[in-house]
């Protein structure tokens, strides 16, 4: 499986969810109170949802843009 980066979105107890995620991915980076980034993992997100009780959603990172404006944002939406 190809390595990908993922955003983990936490539920009601984000502090506990962050600690839980760090047990699996010590290099995870908190993005904000309820979101953390895991870079370059080959673990399937479906498998992670089975073991991470505090994570409610996982999103694959498709890229980044410096400024959130329509032309740059549109490239990441499905055609």
Secondary structure by P-SEA (a helix, b strand, c coil): cccbbbbbbbcccaaaaaaaaaaaccccccccccbbbbccccccaaaaaaccccccccccccccccccccccccccccc
